């Protein structure tokens, strides 16, 4: 029988990852070199969205946490961190997230940025380390575009991804701890936790579901008790502004649809009216939820369950940004492990490469026609997860040959 070798071998994976790592480091160095007074050439503060975290912390420590939900008050606090900045940022986070960022303004802005980013990156890598092993995997993570996009944006995606990944890794052996992690995620960034309860119900993880609900309520109440009831009022009043930003494509005063991998955002980007964009997104979200329910109800492979859940999150929530895609390292890692153990199906490795590059591919290039690269890549990742789960179920009940059975070609 003729031997076939796939073009994507370990040596090329390591080489490509190193090339991208050098490019990211070079870009970051040039950006810092061209910046003046903590502001980049485009007038944005270094650290991007992190200036909002620092400003909210500053207001909270001054006893005015509710003012973080006021754009003018927040802008004044941001200028303390980066006086030369003229970019306005908005604070949409719930009361519990104040507890995470509260100590930041005790440190100078730059120091606080590195403390926050490196600590959350450490948590992210610690959880990922339970999945990935070997030098090739380490280089792939180092060259993963999602990691560098989140660092550049100064966002909290390392923290949310660590919570999501840790909950799935703990669910089988430590259901109460898994629920704790899910509850924390729901308390600090609820739009990324929408689909977790459905998965828990599908597999009958009632203790985890109860633990997550109690944790989310506890940390929300703790945030309100610490900072005052006006914080909850400010959060709820700003939900309408957040919806307007989603529907009209603005984030921190700049167009954001191109940075959003959701189908709703692409629909709005190509001119679909808001109601129809919601309907389109709802149909796809319902399909993604159905896949998650099927996989969690029928498939006993926890890696495929985790891959389905963390992938479908971006088809269910209409509000997600490119930095949130740092989550996708988990489903990619689980699917790679499953592929190495059971063999590969046609096209799977190419899809994984596209997903690995997805945050980078979302950078708008005017010369390239608009295509839904984000939703397409995420849907493809969910599809190969669903297909593997279905084939795993068939393999468990029958040893007969299937037209799409796993192959073991190198």
C-alpha positions in Angstrom: 0.0 0.0 0.0 1.4 3.4 -0.9 2.4 5.5 2.1 1.2 9.1 2.4 2.7 11.7 4.6 0.9 14.8 5.6 2.6 18.1 5.0 2.0 19.3 8.6 4.7 17.3 10.5 6.3 18.1 13.8 9.3 19.9 12.3 7.1 22.2 10.3 4.8 22.9 13.2 7.8 24.0 15.3 9.3 26.0 12.5 6.1 27.9 11.7 5.4 28.6 15.3 8.9 30.0 15.7 8.5 32.2 12.7 5.2 33.7 14.0 6.7 34.1 17.5 9.5 36.2 16.0 7.0 38.3 14.0 4.9 39.0 17.1 7.9 39.9 19.2 9.2 42.2 16.4 5.8 43.9 16.1 5.6 44.5 19.8 9.1 45.9 20.0 8.4 48.3 17.1 5.1 49.4 18.7 6.9 50.2 22.0 9.8 51.9 20.2 7.4 54.2 18.3 5.3 55.0 21.3 5.6 58.2 23.3 4.3 58.9 26.8 2.6 55.5 27.1 0.6 56.1 23.9 1.1 54.3 20.5 1.3 56.1 17.1 -2.5 55.7 16.8 -3.2 57.6 20.0 -4.1 54.5 22.0 -2.6 53.8 25.4 -0.1 51.0 25.6 -1.8 48.0 27.0 -5.0 48.8 25.2 -8.1 47.9 27.2 -6.1 47.4 30.4 -6.2 51.2 31.0 -9.9 50.6 31.7 -9.1 48.0 34.4 -6.6 50.4 36.0 -9.0 53.3 35.8 -11.9 51.3 37.4 -9.6 50.2 40.2 -8.5 53.8 40.8 -12.1 55.0 41.0 -13.0 52.1 43.3 -10.0 52.8 45.6 -11.1 56.4 45.8 -14.5 55.3 46.9 -16.3 56.1 43.6 -16.6 52.6 42.0 -20.0 53.5 40.5 -18.3 56.3 38.4 -16.5 53.6 36.3 -19.9 53.3 34.5 -19.8 57.0 33.7 -17.8 57.6 30.5 -16.5 61.1 31.4 -15.4 60.0 34.9 -13.8 56.9 33.6 -11.9 58.9 30.9 -10.5 61.2 33.5 -9.2 58.3 35.5 -7.7 56.7 32.4 -5.8 59.9 31.8 -4.1 59.5 35.1 -2.6 56.3 33.8 -1.8 57.6 30.3 -2.2 61.4 30.2 -1.4 61.7 26.5 -4.1 59.3 25.5 -7.2 60.6 23.7 -9.0 57.3 23.3 -12.2 56.8 25.3 -12.9 53.4 26.8 -16.1 52.0 28.4 -16.6 49.8 31.5 -19.3 47.2 31.0 -18.2 44.6 33.6 -20.4 43.3 36.4 -19.7 44.0 40.1 -17.7 40.8 40.7 -15.0 41.8 38.2 -14.2 44.8 40.4 -12.9 42.3 43.0 -10.4 41.1 40.4 -9.1 44.5 39.3 -9.4 46.3 42.7 -5.7 46.2 43.7 -4.3 47.3 40.3 -4.3 51.0 40.9 -2.1 50.5 44.0 0.7 50.0 41.4 1.9 52.3 38.6 0.2 51.6 35.3 3.0 49.7 33.6 3.8 47.6 36.6 0.1 46.8 37.1 -0.2 45.8 33.5 2.6 43.3 33.7 1.4 41.9 37.1 -2.1 41.3 35.8 -1.1 40.0 32.4 1.7 37.7 33.6 -0.3 36.3 36.5 -3.4 35.5 34.3 -1.1 34.1 31.6 0.5 31.9 34.3 -2.9 30.6 35.3 -3.8 30.0 31.6 -0.6 28.1 30.9 -0.9 26.1 34.1 -4.3 24.8 33.1 -3.1 24.2 29.5 -0.2 22.2 30.8 -2.6 19.5 31.9 -3.4 18.9 28.3 -0.3 19.7 26.2 3.0 17.9 26.5 6.3 18.1 24.5 8.4 20.8 22.9 6.3 21.0 19.7 3.1 21.8 21.7 5.0 24.4 23.7 6.2 26.1 20.5 2.6 26.0 19.1 1.3 27.8 22.2 4.1 30.3 22.1 3.3 31.1 18.4 -0.5 31.1 18.9 -1.9 34.4 17.6 -4.6 34.5 20.3 -2.1 34.7 23.1 -0.4 37.7 21.5 -3.6 39.5 20.6 -4.7 39.2 24.2 -1.4 40.5 25.5 -1.5 43.5 23.1 -5.1 44.3 24.0 -4.4 44.0 27.8 -7.5 42.0 28.2 -8.8 39.3 30.7 -9.1 36.4 28.2 -6.3 34.5 29.9 -8.3 34.5 33.1 -11.6 33.5 31.5 -10.0 30.8 29.4 -8.3 29.4 32.5 -11.6 29.3 34.4 -13.4 27.6 31.5 -10.6 25.1 30.9 -10.1 24.4 34.6 -13.9 23.7 35.1 -13.9 21.1 32.3 -10.7 19.4 33.6 -12.2 19.2 37.1 -15.7 18.2 36.3 -15.3 14.4 36.4 -13.3 14.1 39.6 -14.2 17.3 41.4 -17.6 18.5 40.4 -18.0 21.1 43.2 -14.7 22.7 42.2 -15.7 22.7 38.6 -18.9 24.5 39.5 -16.9 27.0 41.4 -14.8 27.8 38.3 -17.9 28.1 36.2 -19.6 30.4 38.7 -16.5 32.6 38.8 -16.6 32.8 35.0 -20.3 33.7 35.0 -19.7 36.3 37.6 -16.9 38.2 35.8 -17.9 37.6 32.1 -21.4 36.1 31.9 -21.6 36.2 28.1 -19.0 33.5 27.9 -20.8 31.2 30.4 -24.2 31.0 28.6 -23.8 27.5 27.4 -22.2 25.8 30.5 -25.5 25.2 32.3 -26.9 23.3 29.3 -23.9 21.0 29.2 -24.1 20.3 32.9 -27.8 19.5 32.6 -27.2 17.3 29.6 -24.8 15.0 31.5 -26.6 15.3 34.8 -23.9 17.2 36.7 -26.3 18.7 39.2 -23.8 19.3 41.9 -21.6 21.3 39.6 -24.7 23.3 38.4 -25.7 24.1 42.0 -22.1 25.0 42.9 -21.8 27.3 39.9 -25.0 29.1 40.7 -24.1 29.6 44.3 -20.6 30.8 43.4 -21.9 33.3 40.8 -24.4 34.7 43.3 -21.9 34.9 46.1 -19.3 36.8 44.2 -21.9 39.2 42.7 -23.2 39.9 46.2 -19.7 40.2 47.6 -18.9 42.8 44.9 -22.0 44.8 45.7 -21.4 44.7 49.5 -17.7 45.8 49.0 -18.4 48.6 46.6 -22.0 49.6 47.1 -25.4 49.0 45.5 -24.8 51.8 43.0 -22.3 49.5 41.2 -25.1 47.1 40.4 -27.3 50.0 39.2 -24.4 51.3 37.0 -23.8 47.8 35.5 -27.5 47.3 34.7 -27.9 50.8 33.2 -24.8 50.2 31.0 -26.2 47.0 29.5 -28.2 49.1 27.0 -25.0 50.9 26.0 -23.3 47.6 25.5 -26.1 46.4 23.3 -25.8 49.6 21.2 -22.1 49.0 20.8 -22.8 45.4 19.6 -25.6 46.4 17.2 -23.8 49.4 15.8 -20.3 48.0 15.7 -18.5 50.1 18.2 -16.1 49.2 20.9 -14.2 51.9 22.8 -15.2 54.3 20.1 -13.8 52.4 17.2 -15.4 49.9 14.7 -15.4 46.4 16.3 -17.4 44.1 14.0 -14.2 43.1 12.1 -12.7 42.0 15.4 -15.7 40.0 16.4 -15.8 36.3 15.3 -19.5 35.9 15.8 -22.1 35.4 13.1 -24.2 38.4 14.4 -21.2 40.7 13.9 -20.6 39.5 10.4 -24.2 39.9 9.5 -24.1 43.5 10.7 -20.8 44.0 8.9 -22.4 43.1 5.5 -25.5 45.3 6.2 -28.1 42.8 7.5 -30.6 44.7 9.7 -30.4 44.2 13.4 -33.5 42.0 13.8 -32.5 39.7 11.0 -28.9 39.5 12.3 -30.3 38.4 15.7 -32.5 35.8 14.0 -29.6 34.5 12.0 -27.5 34.3 15.0 -30.2 32.6 17.1 -30.7 29.9 14.5 -26.9 29.1 14.4 -26.7 29.4 18.2 -29.6 26.9 18.6 -27.7 24.5 16.3 -24.5 24.8 18.3 -26.4 24.3 21.5 -28.0 21.1 20.0 -24.5 19.8 19.1 -23.2 20.5 22.6 -26.3 18.8 24.1 -25.8 15.7 21.9 -22.1 15.4 22.6 -22.5 15.9 26.4 -25.5 13.6 26.5 -24.2 10.7 24.3 -20.4 10.9 24.2 -18.4 9.8 27.2 -15.0 11.3 26.0 -14.4 14.3 28.2 -11.9 15.8 25.7 -14.5 15.9 23.0 -17.1 17.3 25.4 -14.7 20.0 26.4 -13.8 20.8 22.8 -17.5 21.1 21.8 -18.4 23.4 24.7 -15.5 25.8 24.4 -15.9 26.0 20.6 -19.7 26.4 20.7 -19.3 29.3 23.1 -18.4 31.6 20.2 -21.4 30.5 18.2 -23.8 31.0 21.0 -22.7 34.4 22.4 -23.2 37.3 20.0 -20.6 39.4 21.9 -17.0 38.1 21.7 -13.8 39.8 20.5 -10.7 38.5 18.9 -8.8 38.4 22.2 -11.4 36.0 23.6 -10.3 33.4 21.0 -7.4 32.5 23.2 -10.0 30.0 24.5 -9.6 28.0 21.3 -6.2 26.6 22.4 -8.1 24.2 24.6 -10.4 22.6 21.9 -7.4 22.5 19.5 -5.3 20.8 22.0 -8.0 18.2 22.9 -8.6 17.5 19.2 -4.9 17.1 18.4 -4.6 14.7 21.3 -7.7 12.8 20.0 -6.3 12.8 16.5 -2.9 11.5 17.5 -4.5 8.7 19.4 -7.2 7.7 16.9 -5.9 8.9 13.6 -6.9 11.8 11.4 -9.8 12.5 9.0 -9.4 14.4 5.8 -9.1 18.2 6.2 -9.0 18.2 10.0 -5.4 19.4 10.4 -5.9 22.2 7.9 -8.9 23.4 10.0 -6.9 23.3 13.2 -4.2 25.5 11.5 -6.8 28.0 10.4 -8.2 28.2 14.0 -4.7 28.6 15.3 -4.3 31.6 13.1 -7.8 32.9 13.5 -7.2 35.9 15.8 -4.5 37.1 13.3 -6.8 36.5 10.3 -9.5 38.8 11.8 -7.2 41.8 11.2 -9.1 43.8 8.5 -7.5 44.0 5.1 -9.5 46.4 2.8 -8.3 44.7 -0.4 -9.7 41.3 0.6 -13.5 40.8 0.1 -15.5 40.3 3.2 -15.9 36.6 4.1 -17.1 35.2 7.4 -13.7 33.7 8.3 -14.5 33.8 12.1 -17.8 31.9 12.1 -16.7 29.6 9.3 -13.5 28.5 11.2 -15.4 28.1 14.5 -18.2 26.2 12.9 -15.7 23.9 11.2 -14.0 23.2 14.5 -17.3 22.3 16.1 -18.1 20.1 13.1 -15.0 18.0 13.4 -15.6 17.7 17.1 -19.2 16.5 16.4 -18.0 14.1 13.7 -15.4 12.6 16.0 -17.9 12.2 18.8 -20.4 10.5 16.4 -17.7 8.1 15.1 -16.5 7.4 18.7 -20.1 6.3 19.5 -20.2 4.0 16.5 -16.9 2.5 17.3 -18.1 1.7 20.8 -21.1 -0.3 19.4 -19.7 -1.8 16.2 -16.4 -2.9 14.8 -17.6 -2.8 11.2 -15.9 -0.5 8.7 -17.3 3.0 8.2 -16.8 5.1 5.1 -15.3 7.9 7.3 -13.5 5.7 9.9 -10.4 7.2 11.5 -7.2 6.5 9.5 -3.7 6.2 10.9 -1.8 7.6 8.0 1.3 9.5 9.2 
